Amino acid sequence: MSVAGQNADIGSTLAFDRGAPGRRAVAVPRWEGETAALPPANLLREGVRLPEMSQGEIVRYYTALSTRNFGVDSGPYLLGSCTMKYNPKVDDLIATMPSFAMAHPLAPDEEIQGTLGVLYDLQRCLAEITGLPAVSLAPAAGAQGELAGVLMIKKALEARGDLAQRRRILVPDSAHGTNPATAAMAGFEVTEIPSGPDGDVDFAALEAALGDDVAAFMITLPNTLGLWERDIERIIEKVHAAGALAYGDGANLNAIVGRMRHGDLGFDVVHLNLHKTFSTPHGGGGPGAGPVCATPALAPYLPAPIVTRDEDGTYAFARAEDSVGRLQQFAGSVGVLLRAYAYIRTVGIDGLVQTSGNAVLNANYLRNLMHDYYDLPYDRPVMHEVVFAGTRQKREDNVRTYDIAKGLIDRGFHPPTVYFPLIVEEALMIEPTETESREAVEAFAAAMIDIAQTAKSDPDSLHNAPRTSPIGRLDETAAARRPVLRWQPKA
Ligand SMILES: Cc1ncc(COP(=O)(O)O)c(C=O)c1O
């Protein structure tokens, strides 16, 4: 039987179903020494069912599995809100250098001066990029950065004796979902501010909601519609005049990096998603890093640890004087931080400016190419991503956004984010990112146009898509309601 033949049923069988009793990947010699060196008898178990495969079978099995995945290294991955761009391999190389990667997380500061020096310099780079000088690299995800930032605001309000009275955080309905979730988790009441028909915050609604019970205004900028909030400076002035603080969700930084700084706009605190903007893919579900950058007034509350530099040039982990504390173990996702640092240093400021330029250019080019084929609820120039709606196809052809996404798989593309943001019906949220070439953007648009035409001529082919992938259309309702999460022996 060929290797492909042996692995043809890979989707329906697991390692447990393969091999044969007694088969082993390595031959470990029997222990002939002192029995005292063996694990205690009460910890030994008989009859534990483990896969029994030869080394070759295992390698072929996992190699076959790996080719069934789709990643940024396989092709365009225009997953809106995730910035799934191609990341330079040199950044991985630097982050996995043994001198960084093999350092023990509890190593004393004097033994990891090189790593600390890099982290200190990264803090300075992010301070410069955001215009907010107080930086902590500790949060391990965007949502954790948000929590850190909101807890810092809480401490600041407490310090000025205002916390008991200021219990609300205002969040526009175009915010990323983690924003209201974070505000609620930090113990605040969330007031949703509607967007106007043009996608900007409804200024009158914001004014009406502001008052001396408001702790903060929390905005995703650019927002989840891919739009720039044109009134942002006026909004922040109003927020400050009402005695509240301004929180910026800076996860969509690739739209503005090198051109616009949150600090210059008046924000008090912002978090970044290094795993979107700076060389670690987000959508793959791997580790992240969500540093917080703040004004000097909020510096005492930064999450621990921060990295400091003495006058003699020695680096150390430290804790801000009234820190919100640790959010997780050790120093954060240092591998992701190192990738970000390598990326920032290799592309330089000119490269960062080019990054945001290309991200915005690609999104607007795609917007123009697809414009006549899909509904565009907020029809104005976008920043790094564009949100179309499959409403026309649903109404005219009985084809849903879900079918469109599946049809894209048959055309060689990873589907975009669908049904998010929630304020767009049948949403198709597409982020081409700065690293897709003109040809790739055109090929994606051609696939989407082909799908719009197929919706008219042969809608069933979309209802039954995908046909070309190893696994076809899944019964997602059954998967959600009756999940099978445990291996069962074959009858
Ligand atoms: C705008 C925005 N804010 C916050 C987050 C949350 O980040 P994380 O998934 O790392 O918690 C994301 C994630 O995609 C995002 O796009």
The ligand as a Gaussian input file, in Angstrom:
#p B3LYP/6-31G(d) Opt

LIG

0 1
 C       -9.013000      44.913000      17.667000
 C       -8.711000      43.768000      18.590000
 N       -8.737000      43.965000      19.913000
 C       -8.471000      42.974000      20.777000
 C       -8.184000      41.704000      20.341000
 C       -7.941000      40.629000      21.357000
 O       -6.646000      40.113000      21.255000
 P       -6.298000      38.647000      21.773000
 O       -7.020000      37.698000      20.874000
 O       -4.831000      38.532000      21.664000
 O       -6.771000      38.526000      23.187000
 C       -8.134000      41.456000      18.960000
 C       -7.851000      40.127000      18.444000
 O       -7.911000      39.870000      17.274000
 C       -8.404000      42.517000      18.069000
 O       -8.382000      42.329000      16.742000

